[in-house]
Amino acid sequence: MSQINECQEQLTAEEIGEFLTNMRKAINFPQHLFAEELGIRRSTYCNYEKGRYKPKDYQILLSSVRTLVKQKIKDGALSCVTVGSFG
């Protein structure tokens, strides 16, 4: 568990953005809907996805993204995706 936390602390804004983009595209969601599902403004989400800003509590955001994608898989939104590349 401590290795996961150490890894997360070293993630750059660009790496977080890439993860967010990949997860969103894996379930074929537009940015505005993905942001809405996560409870954040679209403009804020867009800045995260583009690697412009690193979310202050990004571990929580990444956890929420994994949970959302897993739920969409469970609901049958898609057949297969690897969830958890970062943690």
Helices and strands as residue ranges (DSSP letters): H 2-9, H 13-26, H 31-38, H 42-49, H 58-74
